[in-house]
Amino acid sequence: MKQHALSAPAPAVDPDQMHTSRVRLPAVDINRLGIGLAAGAVAGILIGGVGARAAMRVVALLGEGQPGFTVGGTLAIMIMGGVLGALGGVGFALLRRLLRMGWGEEISPLRSIGVGAVYGGALAALTALPFFLIREGELALASPLVGAALFAWIPLAYGLALGAAVPHIERRIAAASRAVGLGWLASFGLALVLALAGMAPLLGGFIPFPPAATDLHYSAGLSFAAAQALHRGLMLAFILAYGGLATFIFWRGSHSAVARRAAVTLLLLAAAFFGRQPALDTGMQALAPARLLPDLLQAGALSSFLLLMFVFPDGRWALPWTRPVAVVWCAWSLLWFANPLPGTPLDVSGWPEPLTVMIMGIGLGCGLLAITLRIRHSRPEQRRLMRPVLWGFAAALLCFALLWLASLAAPGLRMRVLPLPQALSAFSPYLMPWLALPLSLVIAMRRGLWPTPRDA
């Protein structure tokens, strides 16, 4: 009996391992990188945030005599310290990686402290430099030497803390290595930055409630400010959950090209549809190509999502009809979002909205059909692993369709100023179906999807 062409192998073959002659970028251990990120974030909050707040108070005393203090301002400084500290921790982990490669051995704790001192000293020099070059605004409240002395010690202490803490944490955890190519790591990092930039407007000063939601808030006795605060808290929880799940997928599936692609695709969807990138949408309006970047990002994210469903779970194009459909879908996404032919019959922005939604539904329905056929012609164990993804993706897309139909039938449910699909990405109840996408992948991975080579 012939084996069916759709039979899914177990475990899945990573396409990255099919061509051993391919030129590869250096690999990075993301477990060590995660330790650097976590240690950097904690050190950034405790040393950077608290130290910067204290230094700013001293500068205010020197310049004004009556400094102000608010809990919100202090928390904002500490959060900023944590973000900058996390980035610095990643840089420190990469530096230790380069030094290990150069020395050909692990870095001893004492030597690591020395590396931290050099790293912190370099950051201290960069911190002190503006006080000598810029004599305007708050930088002019104190003399250059005083300003540099008040702030330069913070990155130096931060570097020393990293040098002491990182090797200690590595020894205590003793985690197995998870090597990821630098190219994939850079792609994930860029997608994560774009996703955070895209989701940041959800926490902005004004959330455009649908009229029906405004009426509900008033009937429940909530003031407008209280409703804004409630939804801003829900959106913050959503951002942390969505970004955390995507990061878990990348970390847990670091050995599989499809898992890495899934994590990057989820972040690109967040970057494309949860807001517009300020750096791309307003800061570069003078450049015509730059004005197209947000639109190209939306087209690329939607195309990548369908391609992911077509090659799930092993990276193979097992269904012959998926390739031409993918080509048509990519062209359609480009016409819809980038609009390269304005004023022509192919100007999708002028088409009726029901037609565009129907086309989008047909395309994404093809993705669900591809997963369904792969499940039907797979072994029972592989079916058990793939079903959570099918149900999760189907539930998310069904919810989007129902939300659109509901807003079409009841105009009070429609966002006032945003077109589809942004209307499904700017109000906290409308955001919940998005979580079904990464959550279904995490459930499947916990069941054994994309097992590591040592688990296979």
Residue pairs with C-beta under 8 A, 6 or more apart in sequence:
4 377
5 318
6 318
6 319
6 373
6 374
6 376
6 377
6 378
7 377
7 378
7 379
8 313
8 314
8 318
8 374
8 377
8 378
8 379
8 382
8 386
9 314
10 379
10 381
10 382
11 450
11 451
11 456
12 256
12 258
12 313
12 314
12 315
12 450
13 314
13 315
13 316
14 255
14 256
14 257
14 258
14 315
15 257
15 258
15 315
16 22
16 181
16 257
24 181
25 181
25 182
25 183
26 101
26 181
26 182
27 179
27 180
27 181
27 182
28 94
28 97
28 179
28 180
28 181
28 182
28 185
29 97
29 177
29 178
29 179
30 178
30 179
30 180
30 185
30 250
30 251
30 254
31 173
31 175
31 176
31 177
31 178
32 93
32 96
32 97
32 170
32 177
33 90
33 93
33 94
33 185
34 251
35 93
35 166
35 169
35 170
35 173
35 175
36 89
36 90
36 92
36 93
36 94
36 96
36 162
36 166
37 86
37 89
37 90
37 93
38 86
38 89
38 169
39 89
39 161
39 162
39 165
39 166
39 169
40 85
40 86
40 87
40 88
40 89
40 90
40 92
40 162
41 82
41 83
41 85
41 86
41 89
42 82
42 85
43 85
43 89
43 158
43 161
43 162
43 165
44 81
44 82
44 83
44 84
44 85
44 86
44 88
44 89
44 158
45 78
45 79
45 81
45 82
45 85
47 81
47 85
47 154
47 157
47 158
47 161
48 81
48 82
48 84
48 85
48 154
48 155
48 158
49 77
49 78
49 79
49 80
49 81
49 82
50 78
50 81
51 153
51 154
51 157
52 77
52 81
52 151
52 154
53 74
53 77
53 78
55 150
55 151
55 154
56 67
56 77
57 67
57 69
58 150
59 138
59 141
59 142
59 147
59 150
60 67
60 68
60 141
61 67
62 141
62 142
62 146
63 138
63 141
63 142
64 141
85 158
88 123
88 155
88 158
88 162
89 162
89 166
91 119
92 115
92 116
92 119
92 159
92 162
92 163
92 166
93 166
95 115
95 119
96 107
96 112
96 115
96 166
99 107
99 115
100 106
100 107
107 115
107 167
108 167
109 164
109 167
109 168
112 163
112 164
112 166
112 167
113 160
113 163
113 164
114 163
115 163
116 159
116 160
116 161
116 162
116 163
116 164
116 166
117 156
117 159
117 160
117 163
118 159
119 159
119 162
119 163
120 155
120 156
120 157
120 158
120 159
120 160
120 162
120 163
121 156
121 159
123 155
123 156
123 158
123 159
124 152
124 153
124 154
124 155
124 156
124 159
125 152
126 155
127 148
127 151
127 152
127 154
127 155
128 147
128 148
128 151
128 152
130 139
131 139
131 142
131 144
131 147
131 148
131 151
132 144
132 148
135 144
139 147
141 147
142 150
178 251
178 254
178 255
179 254
180 254
180 260
184 260
187 264
188 250
188 260
188 263
188 264
188 267
191 263
191 264
191 267
191 268
191 271
192 243
192 246
192 247
192 267
194 267
194 268
194 271
194 277
194 297
195 243
195 246
195 267
195 268
195 270
195 271
195 274
196 239
196 243
197 271
197 275
197 277
197 278
197 279
198 270
198 271
198 272
198 273
198 274
198 275
198 276
198 277
199 235
199 239
199 242
199 243
199 270
199 274
199 275
200 275
201 274
201 275
201 276
201 426
202 232
202 235
202 238
202 239
202 274
202 275
202 426
202 431
203 232
203 235
203 236
203 239
206 228
207 228
207 231
207 232
207 235
207 426
207 427
208 415
208 416
208 417
208 418
208 426
208 427
209 217
209 227
209 231
209 427
210 407
210 412
210 413
210 414
210 415
210 416
210 427
211 411
211 412
211 416
212 410
212 412
212 413
213 227
213 427
213 429
214 224
214 227
215 412
217 223
217 224
217 226
217 227
222 230
231 427
231 428
234 428
234 431
235 428
235 431
238 428
238 431
238 432
238 434
238 435
241 435
242 266
242 270
242 434
242 435
242 438
243 267
243 270
245 266
245 435
245 438
245 439
245 441
245 442
246 263
246 266
246 267
246 270
246 438
247 263
248 438
248 442
249 259
249 262
249 263
249 266
249 438
249 441
249 442
249 445
250 259
250 260
250 263
250 264
252 259
252 442
252 445
252 450
253 259
253 260
253 262
253 263
253 445
253 450
254 260
255 450
255 452
255 453
256 450
257 315
258 308
258 311
258 312
258 313
258 314
258 315
258 450
259 441
259 445
259 450
261 304
261 308
262 308
262 312
262 441
264 304
265 301
265 304
265 305
265 308
266 437
266 438
268 297
268 300
268 301
268 304
269 301
269 302
269 305
269 434
269 437
270 434
271 277
271 297
271 301
272 294
272 297
272 298
272 300
272 301
272 302
273 298
273 301
273 421
273 422
273 424
273 425
274 425
274 426
274 431
275 425
275 426
276 294
277 293
277 294
277 297
280 290
280 293
280 294
280 297
281 294
284 290
284 291
284 293
285 291
292 338
295 337
295 338
295 339
296 334
296 337
296 338
298 333
298 337
299 330
299 333
299 334
299 336
299 337
299 338
300 333
302 333
302 337
303 326
303 329
303 330
303 333
305 364
305 367
306 326
306 329
306 363
306 364
306 366
306 367
307 326
308 367
309 364
309 367
309 368
309 370
309 371
309 393
310 317
310 319
310 322
310 325
310 326
310 367
310 370
311 317
312 370
312 371
312 374
312 386
312 389
313 374
313 382
313 385
313 386
313 389
313 449
313 450
317 323
318 374
319 370
319 373
319 374
322 366
322 370
325 363
325 366
329 363
329 366
332 348
332 359
332 363
334 340
335 341
335 346
335 348
336 348
336 349
336 356
339 347
339 348
339 349
341 347
342 349
348 356
353 419
353 420
354 408
356 420
357 401
357 404
357 420
360 421
361 397
361 401
364 397
365 397
367 393
368 390
368 393
368 394
368 397
371 386
371 389
371 390
371 393
372 390
374 386
375 382
375 383
375 386
375 387
375 390
378 386
384 447
385 444
385 447
385 448
385 449
386 444
386 449
388 440
388 441
388 443
388 444
388 447
389 440
389 441
389 444
389 449
391 440
392 436
392 437
392 439
392 440
392 441
392 443
393 436
393 437
393 440
395 433
395 436
396 433
396 434
396 436
396 437
399 432
399 433
399 436
400 421
400 424
400 433
403 413
403 424
403 430
403 433
404 420
404 424
406 413
407 413
407 414
407 415
407 423
408 414
414 423
415 422
415 423
415 426
415 427
418 426
423 430
424 430
424 431
424 433
425 431
425 434
441 449
448 455
